[in-house]
Amino acid sequence: MPEQEIGKIAHYFNKIGVAALELTGDLSVGNTIHVKGHTSDWTQAVGSMQIEHDMVEKAGPGDSVGLKVEGHAHEHDVVYKVTD
């Protein structure tokens, strides 16, 4: 499946399994993302997103969002949106 780069991981909060993602593209709840880095390589559906602790359905370039993630993310990992 084709992928489009939409941002990078800015921080990973290990205890709560949340990644802070700096967006350069659009992302919506329900999209599938692929996180790839030096030791990271996993895919998941976006179940929920937050901006400043407020739930949002969509976010775009310049936004910093918090995502609950299933895998371990690292700073500077690249995030791709999987497209159909």
N, C-alpha and C positions, 0 to 999 in steps of 0.2 A: 504494500500500500504506500502511496506517496506521503511524504511528510513535509511540513513547513516549519521552519524555525520560528518560535514565538517568544523566546526569552531565555534567561539564565537564572539558576538558583542563586539567590543572594545570601541565604542563611538556612540552616537546617536545625530545627529544634528537636533533638534526639528524644528527650523524655516524653514528648507529646506526639511525635511523629508528624510534625508539620513543617512544610517547606515554605520559605518566603521566595516568591518568584517575581522578578522584575520583567515586565512584559515589553516586547517590541512588536507584538502582533496581537490579534484578537483571540480571546478564549471565552468559552461559555460552559456552564454546567452541562454535563452530558457528553462533551467532547472527550476524545481519547488522546492522552498525551504519552510521549515516549521520552524518558529521561536518559541521557547518555553522557557519560563522563569517563574519566580515566579508569575508575573501578565500578561505575554505575551503568546499568543497561537494563531498564525495565519499562513496562507499559502498564497504564491503568486508565480507567474512566474517571473523569472529574465528577465527584459526588457533590461537592459544595466548595464555595470560595468565600473568602472574607477580605474586605478592605477596611482597615482600622476597626476591626471587630464587628463590622456590619456585614450581614450576609448579602451577597450580590449574585445575580444570574449571569452577568456578562462583565468583561473587563477588556481594556484595550491598551494600545501602546502608551507607555509612560506610567501605567498603574503598577502598584506593588501589591500583590495578592498573597494571602495565606491559603495553602492547600493542605488538607489531610492527605498524606501519601502512604502507600503500601510498602514501598521500598525505602532503602536508606539513600538519601540524597546528599550531595556534597556541594559546597560553594563552587561556583563556576561551571557546574554541570549544565549542559545545553538541553533546553526543553523544546521538543517538537510537537506540533499538533498533527495527529494522523488524520489524513483526509481520504475520502472515498473516491 
